[in-house]
Each structure stands twice: as C-alpha cells, then as structure tokens.
Amino acid sequence: MPQQNYEKYWKLTNAFTDYNGKKFLDTLAVCIHFIDQFTHEPYTEEKYNRLQLEVQKVNPINLISVRKSINQLVKMGFINPFLVSYHPQAKEYITAKTNKKRETILSKIIYSNSSFNRAVNNASQIRQINFLIQTLIEKGKLSKEEIIALMLVDIESHNKTFIEAEELQRYVAEAKDIGFIDRKYNQIGYLYNILSKLDDLVFVNDDLYFIEDAVQIFGEELRATVKRRDPYLHRLYKNQLQEECEELYGNTICVLEKLRYPVLIASHIKPFIESNDTEAYDPNNGLLLSRTIDSLFDLKYISFTDEGQIIFSKRLSGDVVAFWKDYRLDKKILNKERQNYLAYHRQLLLNIDAIA
C-alpha cells in the first residue's frame, strides 16, 4: 500500500460554488482590472492587501473570505500567482453571453491551468484536474471511491500523467483505512463541484464518465439517471447556509423562528428537481429552516415576499395562519439572488392554489 501522510492531499479553496454568479464574475473582473493596472509592479504583501480592499468594495465580506475568494481564482487557473498575469480566456469568460459558453471556457482554463497547490504567493505546476481526467481517459469511468482516493496521490512524485487501476485501488483502501471521507468531506465536495461544472463530463450513479461514453452505455436512460442529489455537494450547500447564519446571527438557527434546533433543514427555494446544476447547490437558493417550517415551505403552503413577510396558501387552516402571521424573514437574509428564487417559489404557490 502507498505510504502516504493523510494530511497531504489535494486542497482546494472554495469561496464560490456558482461560477456563473454575479459575485464570482465581479470578483474576477476586479482582479483582472487590478492586474492590468499594476502589471509592472512586483508582488508584495502591500500590493495583495490593496487588491483585497478592491474586491471588498464589490463583494462586502470579511477579509478572510476575500482572501479565500482570490485564492480560489488562483487555484482554478483564472489568475496566475503573484498577481502579474491571468489566463488568456479569463476576460472572455466574464463577457460570455451564455452559461454554456462559460462552461466550455471554464473547462479549458481548469484543465490547462488549475493547480490546487497554488496560492497568490506560491506557484506550482502540479495539475490535479489534468491528472484526474487523464486517469479517466485510461479507465473509462471513475467511481466515487476512486475520485476520493485520487486526492491522496502525490502527483509530483508520480512518474506518469495518470495512475494505473491496480495502484488506484490501493489508494482506495488507504482512504477507507484512514477515514478520509469523514474527515475531509468539505474538500471532497469542492472537488465534486468543479467536476460537475466541466464540459463533456457527467456523473451517473456516482460514477464519472465522459458524456459520449455515458450515452453509449445508458442511451435514453441517461437524462433520467443523472438528476440525483449529490450527497457531498448537498452537504457543502448546507454548510454554506450554516456559515451564513453564523456570520449574520452568531449561531446556526432557523432563519424564520430564530431558534437553535438540533436539526435544521437546508431547504431549497426553487425545488431541486427543477433546478439546473448551478441552482441546485447555490446557497442563495436555500434557507436554513426548522422541520415544521421546511415542510410548509417545501409543500408551498407558505412563501415569502421580498421584504420577508409570510405569504399563506388558501389551503392552510386559519389557526395555522394565526400562529405564524407575525413571523418574518430579516431583510439581511434576503439578498437579490435569494429574492429572485423566492419570486419563482411564490409563483409555484399561486399555481397550486389556482387549481386547489
């Protein structure tokens, strides 16, 4: 079995999961403009600090989150270390007219230039996604266990651009032995999020394929098979909602009742089954709710206005309406993206009431 320090693994900073979202695009645009403006200025910590302040103007979050967002752009390959250059297609990514075009550009940038070992002040030529895809080419498919096991491979000391099937299985056994899945589920979720966004790849029953191969294997069943909730991405989605609560309220609570229930639900606003891949795991398409409120919300018995007031379905009994009528969501939880999702949810409630 490979001798491996299990704390040494593929590490990815992930401040964003929606790569088509305004926050991601705005942050990238600020970084590119800053690099263009100060190309000939050598890297210093002072220069990096100035960039952080510029990013904070368009994305008003704390500086720790700002640094995480910039480092994600570096690791993904959009921006090169030391703030002197960026990928030739980075500007084209921002101005792309469709998300499909962005998907293709994203795939090129990540495949050719991403490195999880990079940081703003650290260069690296180790290409984890390239290594994974080359392994997929050799094997034809990668199981969830194999993808996770790949995160333990020290590519720098590996003498091939991919890993042989027999050796990969030894890493699978090691990942199980050291409890890697339970320890590093966030990092695993980050990797799955990137893979789910890449062109020409598809997950079927937790196995990763090239789309052309999957179509030949599964035929007409492919479309129905792939729309499944990914447990890692969903866990990451819930973690982001919990972190948002911690930041806004100081605790993980039901955002309507303001109570610290032992179990809270990461409730989709636009239903998961109706969401595209970006929307399905976008934390703006979610609210952290108690089981009771989640049930009412999920079944479209209640919705919310842009100001946070509860909208009640005509199907609800009067005593339930009377009990909840004074509750409301805080304005600070209702960012523009979440309001857009709520508009979709309100229409679903109205549609059901119209035929009830």
Rosetta blueprint (number, residue, H / E / L):
1 M L
2 P L
3 Q L
4 Q L
5 N L
6 Y L
7 E L
8 K L
9 Y L
10 W L
11 K L
12 L L
13 T L
14 N L
15 A L
16 F L
17 T L
18 D L
19 Y L
20 N L
21 G L
22 K H
23 K H
24 F H
25 L H
26 D H
27 T H
28 L H
29 A H
30 V H
31 C H
32 I H
33 H H
34 F H
35 I H
36 D H
37 Q H
38 F L
39 T L
40 H L
41 E L
42 P L
43 Y L
44 T L
45 E H
46 E H
47 K H
48 Y H
49 N H
50 R H
51 L H
52 Q H
53 L H
54 E H
55 V H
56 Q H
57 K H
58 V H
59 N L
60 P L
61 I L
62 N L
63 L H
64 I H
65 S H
66 V H
67 R H
68 K H
69 S H
70 I H
71 N H
72 Q H
73 L H
74 V H
75 K H
76 M H
77 G L
78 F L
79 I E
80 N L
81 P H
82 F H
83 L H
84 V L
85 S L
86 Y E
87 H L
88 P L
89 Q L
90 A H
91 K H
92 E H
93 Y H
94 I H
95 T H
96 A L
97 K L
98 T L
99 N H
100 K H
101 K H
102 R H
103 E H
104 T H
105 I H
106 L H
107 S H
108 K H
109 I H
110 I H
111 Y H
112 S H
113 N H
114 S L
115 S L
116 F L
117 N L
118 R L
119 A E
120 V L
121 N L
122 N E
123 A L
124 S L
125 Q L
126 I L
127 R L
128 Q H
129 I H
130 N H
131 F H
132 L H
133 I H
134 Q H
135 T H
136 L H
137 I H
138 E H
139 K H
140 G L
141 K L
142 L E
143 S L
144 K H
145 E H
146 E H
147 I H
148 I H
149 A H
150 L H
151 M L
152 L L
153 V L
154 D L
155 I H
156 E H
157 S H
158 H L
159 N L
160 K L
161 T L
162 F L
163 I L
164 E L
165 A H
166 E H
167 E H
168 L H
169 Q H
170 R H
171 Y H
172 V H
173 A H
174 E H
175 A H
176 K H
177 D H
178 I L
179 G L
180 F H
181 I H
182 D H
183 R H
184 K L
185 Y H
186 N H
187 Q H
188 I H
189 G H
190 Y H
191 L H
192 Y H
193 N H
194 I H
195 L H
196 S H
197 K H
198 L L
199 D L
200 D L
201 L E
202 V E
203 F E
204 V E
205 N L
206 D L
207 D E
208 L E
209 Y E
210 F E
211 I H
212 E H
213 D H
214 A H
215 V H
216 Q H
217 I H
218 F H
219 G H
220 E H
221 E H
222 L H
223 R H
224 A H
225 T H
226 V H
227 K L
228 R L
229 R L
230 D L
231 P H
232 Y H
233 L H
234 H H
235 R H
236 L H
237 Y H
238 K H
239 N H
240 Q H
241 L H
242 Q H
243 E H
244 E H
245 C H
246 E H
247 E H
248 L H
249 Y H
250 G L
251 N L
252 T L
253 I L
254 C L
255 V L
256 L L
257 E L
258 K L
259 L L
260 R L
261 Y L
262 P L
263 V L
264 L L
265 I E
266 A E
267 S E
268 H E
269 I L
270 K L
271 P L
272 F H
273 I H
274 E H
275 S L
276 N L
277 D H
278 T H
279 E H
280 A H
281 Y L
282 D L
283 P H
284 N H
285 N H
286 G E
287 L E
288 L E
289 L E
290 S L
291 R H
292 T H
293 I H
294 D H
295 S H
296 L H
297 F H
298 D H
299 L L
300 K L
301 Y L
302 I E
303 S E
304 F E
305 T L
306 D L
307 E L
308 G L
309 Q E
310 I E
311 I E
312 F E
313 S L
314 K L
315 R L
316 L L
317 S L
318 G H
319 D H
320 V H
321 V H
322 A H
323 F H
324 W H
325 K L
326 D L
327 Y L
328 R E
329 L L
330 D L
331 K H
332 K H
333 I H
334 L L
335 N L
336 K H
337 E H
338 R H
339 Q H
340 N H
341 Y H
342 L H
343 A H
344 Y H
345 H H
346 R H
347 Q H
348 L H
349 L H
350 L H
351 N H
352 I H
353 D H
354 A H
355 I H
356 A L
